[in-house]
Amino acid sequence: MSVSVFVQTLNEEGNLPRCLGSLSWSDDVVILDSLSTDKTEAVARDFGARFYQRPYEGRAKNQNWAVENIEFKYPWVWYVDADEVTPPDLADEIQRTCSDPARTEVTYYVRRRNYFMGKWLKHGAVSDVWIARLWRPDKIRWARGANPVATIDGTTGYLENEFIHYFFSKGFVDWFERHNRYSNYEANETIKSLDASAFRLAELFSRDRIVRRNALKQLSFRLPNRPLAKFVYMYILRGGFLDGRPGLTYAVLQAIYEYMISLKVMERRRQEKGLPI
């Protein structure tokens, strides 16, 4: 059984050739573009991809629109971002998995390897996070503006091989611009979680790794001094110091990101009380 591929883009002419070059094993690559102003469309069509466009409304909304409005050629879809590469061993595993009629899963989770400054951040970049990337379009939907959370109608599984993520491929300016947007979403999610008392201590000890990950996220919303806590977690507890200068730089950037979120939460709370910023 063949597999369709889904890619979201916004001004990705630089990243797209590397990404699409790793997807030659699929004859149904579908791109949903957020009104790019560069040569993204030309590159996509050069590689034979189907090309759709719509305004960006957040990852979850765009992904939901895709599974509800795009007719994929095959029952299974592999989702990859333009700054990511699908290695041959993972591509083989994807195709074997989707061709096995004995499997009952409707979604598979995959890990990634994050590369920064020419180095695999093996420790500090939390490469053991599992992400829903191989799915049946009729069995999955997403929520949240940034880092969407999947709601899955059916059982799930886990793939052994990892994809590669070049998450600074557009440079620091792009990273800061994106994380300024993401921090808006995360500030909103923080306030929702705090107001709803969404944290459940027992979920930290769940056998389901996805439930544990979500519980850890909910706990992080409640920690004092989130920027410092994030740095200590990534650089010391996760062993980011073993990644050298790239590990230190990335841990500092993540602490800055947490500080942006904390400032925006504080701003919202003061606004709710009618206080000046």
C-alpha positions in Angstrom: 0.0 0.0 0.0 1.3 3.5 -0.9 1.2 6.4 1.5 0.2 10.1 0.8 2.3 12.9 2.3 1.1 16.2 3.7 3.3 19.3 4.0 2.5 22.8 5.3 4.5 25.7 4.0 5.0 29.4 4.3 7.9 30.9 2.2 9.8 27.6 2.2 11.6 27.8 -1.1 14.9 27.2 0.7 13.9 24.2 2.7 11.4 22.5 0.3 13.9 20.9 -2.1 15.6 19.0 0.7 12.3 18.0 2.3 10.6 16.9 -1.0 13.8 15.2 -2.1 13.4 12.8 0.8 9.8 12.0 -0.2 10.4 10.5 -3.7 8.9 7.2 -2.4 5.4 8.7 -2.4 3.5 9.6 -5.6 1.0 11.7 -3.7 2.7 14.7 -2.0 0.1 17.4 -1.0 1.2 20.9 0.1 -1.0 23.3 2.0 0.5 26.7 1.6 -0.2 29.8 3.8 0.0 32.3 0.9 3.7 32.3 0.4 5.3 35.3 -1.4 8.5 33.5 -2.5 9.0 30.6 -5.0 7.4 27.9 -2.8 4.7 27.1 -5.3 7.2 26.8 -8.2 9.4 24.4 -6.2 6.5 22.3 -5.1 5.2 21.9 -8.7 8.7 21.1 -10.0 8.6 18.1 -7.6 5.2 17.1 -8.8 3.3 18.0 -5.6 -0.3 18.9 -5.5 -0.6 22.5 -4.2 -3.4 24.2 -2.1 -3.5 27.6 -0.5 -5.4 29.2 2.4 -4.6 31.9 5.0 -2.8 30.6 8.1 -5.2 30.3 11.1 -2.9 28.3 13.3 -1.5 24.8 12.8 -4.5 23.0 14.3 -7.1 24.8 12.2 -5.1 24.3 9.0 -4.5 20.7 9.7 -8.2 20.1 10.4 -9.1 21.9 7.2 -6.7 19.7 5.3 -8.1 16.4 6.5 -11.7 17.6 6.0 -11.3 19.2 2.5 -8.4 17.5 0.7 -8.9 14.1 -0.9 -5.7 12.2 -0.3 -4.9 9.4 -2.7 -4.2 6.8 -0.1 -5.8 5.9 3.3 -2.6 6.7 5.2 -0.9 10.1 5.4 2.6 10.9 6.5 2.9 14.5 7.8 6.2 16.4 7.6 7.2 20.0 7.8 9.3 21.7 5.2 12.3 22.0 7.5 12.2 18.2 8.1 13.7 15.2 6.3 12.3 11.7 6.1 15.3 9.3 6.1 15.2 6.1 4.0 14.9 3.8 7.0 11.9 5.7 8.3 10.3 5.8 4.9 10.7 2.0 4.6 9.1 1.5 8.0 6.2 3.8 7.2 5.5 1.8 4.0 5.8 -1.6 5.7 3.6 -0.4 8.6 0.8 0.9 6.3 0.9 -2.3 4.1 0.4 -4.6 7.0 -3.3 -5.7 7.1 -3.0 -7.2 10.6 -2.4 -3.8 12.2 -5.4 -2.1 13.8 -3.8 1.2 14.7 -5.1 4.4 13.1 -2.3 6.7 14.1 1.4 6.3 14.8 3.7 8.5 16.9 7.2 9.3 15.8 10.3 10.9 17.4 12.6 13.5 15.8 16.3 14.4 15.8 16.8 18.1 16.1 19.9 19.6 14.4 21.3 23.0 15.4 24.6 24.6 14.4 25.5 21.5 12.5 25.0 19.2 15.6 22.4 16.7 16.6 21.1 18.0 20.0 20.9 14.5 21.4 20.2 15.6 25.0 18.9 19.1 25.5 16.4 19.2 22.7 14.1 16.6 24.1 14.3 14.2 21.2 12.3 11.6 23.0 9.0 13.6 22.5 6.5 11.5 20.5 4.5 13.3 17.8 1.5 12.0 15.9 2.7 12.1 12.3 1.4 9.0 10.5 -2.4 8.9 10.5 -5.6 8.1 8.7 -7.3 11.4 7.9 -10.8 10.3 9.0 -9.5 9.3 12.4 -7.7 12.4 13.7 -8.4 16.0 14.6 -6.3 18.7 16.4 -6.7 21.4 19.0 -4.4 24.3 20.3 -2.8 27.1 18.2 0.8 26.0 18.7 2.1 22.5 19.2 -1.3 21.0 18.3 -2.7 18.1 20.4 -4.3 15.3 18.5 -7.7 13.7 19.3 -7.6 10.2 17.8 -10.5 7.9 17.1 -8.9 4.5 17.5 -5.8 2.8 18.8 -2.3 4.2 18.3 1.2 2.9 17.8 4.9 4.0 17.7 7.5 3.8 15.0 11.1 3.0 15.7 12.9 5.3 13.3 13.1 9.1 13.6 12.8 12.0 11.2 15.3 14.8 11.0 14.4 18.4 12.0 16.5 21.4 11.0 14.6 23.9 13.2 16.9 26.9 12.7 17.2 26.5 8.9 15.9 30.0 8.4 18.1 31.6 11.0 17.6 33.3 14.3 15.4 36.2 13.0 12.8 33.7 11.8 13.0 31.7 15.0 12.3 34.7 17.1 9.4 35.9 14.9 7.8 32.4 15.0 8.2 32.1 18.7 6.8 35.5 19.3 3.6 34.2 17.6 3.8 30.8 19.4 4.1 32.6 22.8 0.8 34.2 22.2 -0.8 30.8 21.8 1.0 29.4 24.8 0.0 32.3 27.0 -3.6 31.7 26.1 -3.2 28.0 26.8 -1.6 28.7 30.1 -4.4 30.9 31.2 -7.0 28.4 30.1 -5.3 25.6 32.1 -4.9 27.7 35.2 -8.5 28.9 35.1 -9.8 25.4 34.5 -7.6 23.7 37.1 -6.6 21.2 34.3 -3.6 19.6 36.1 -4.1 16.1 37.4 -1.2 14.8 39.5 -2.0 11.1 38.8 -1.5 11.7 35.1 2.2 12.2 35.7 2.4 8.5 36.5 0.2 7.3 33.7 1.5 4.3 31.6 0.5 6.3 28.5 3.5 8.4 27.5 1.3 11.0 25.7 -0.8 11.5 28.9 2.4 11.9 30.9 3.7 14.4 28.5 0.5 16.5 28.6 0.5 16.3 32.4 4.1 17.6 32.5 3.0 20.4 30.2 0.1 21.3 32.6 2.5 21.2 35.5 4.9 23.6 33.8 2.1 26.2 33.6 2.1 26.2 37.4 5.8 26.4 38.1 7.3 29.6 39.6 10.1 31.2 37.5 9.3 29.2 34.4 12.3 30.5 32.4 14.8 29.4 35.0 13.0 26.1 35.4 13.1 25.5 31.7 16.8 26.2 31.5 17.7 23.9 34.4 15.5 21.2 33.0 17.0 21.3 29.5 20.6 22.2 30.2 21.2 20.3 33.4 18.5 17.6 34.0 18.3 16.7 30.3 22.0 16.9 29.8 22.1 19.7 27.3 25.6 20.6 28.5 26.7 17.4 26.8 25.7 19.0 23.4 28.4 21.7 23.8 27.9 25.3 22.7 24.8 24.4 20.6 23.2 22.9 23.7 23.9 26.0 25.8 22.6 28.3 23.1 19.4 26.3 22.6 18.7 26.1 26.4 19.1 29.9 26.7 16.7 30.4 23.7 14.1 28.1 25.3 14.4 30.1 28.5 13.8 33.3 26.6 10.7 31.7 25.0 9.3 30.8 28.4 10.0 34.3 29.6 8.0 35.7 26.6 5.1 33.4 27.6 5.3 34.5 31.3 5.3 38.2 30.3 2.2 37.8 28.1 0.4 35.9 30.9 1.2 38.7 33.3 0.1 41.2 30.8 -3.2 39.5 30.3 -3.9 39.2 34.0 -3.2 42.9 34.6 -5.4 43.8 31.7 -8.2 41.8 33.2 -7.9 43.8 36.4 -7.7 47.1 34.5 -4.1 47.7 35.6 -1.5 49.4 33.4 1.3 47.3 31.8 
